[in-house]
Amino acid sequence: MKKYIVRVNILKSDKKGTVNSENFEYTYQEPNLFEARNKAISKVKELEELFNYGMPEGSEFSSPLEAQFKGFKDFNAYSIELTFMFDEDWEYQIYGEEELTIESLEIEANHYVGQEDMEYVEVEDLNGQMVVVLESDLEFFLN
């Protein structure tokens, strides 16, 4: 069955450089696939807000560049991915890895063809080709 999965990876390194990793996964599988998509996007936005602005003092998260400057010691980092899975063997990361986003959004849009009330738009992919993607929340995916 088609679904959306939000994956979160949290890395915490102490002053000695010992790294601990935590992984979380949120699955959205609704009878209405577009509703599952919207819930997954809302979860990503909620998590980003929490990690960027809602952490207690001393629990701030570093950018990858900041972590590198610290020699990968004494830092907290996170990554969030949003994946569209249309069967158990195929999944496409539509958020979290910029190089994969547009191609994955194009594949995702193909699974909505024929559904009523879907709006599409053309965007340029990394090769300069125009591809069709869902218009909904496009600004979120491309920023």
Secondary structure, DSSP 4 states (H G I P E B T S, - for coil): --EEEEEEEEEEE-TT--EEEEEEEEEE--SSHHHHHHHHHHHHHHHHHHHHH-SPTT-PPPPHHHHHHTTT-SEEEEEEEEEEEEETTEEEEEES-HHHHHHHHHHHHHTTTT-TT--EEEEE-TTS-EEEEE-TTHHHHH-
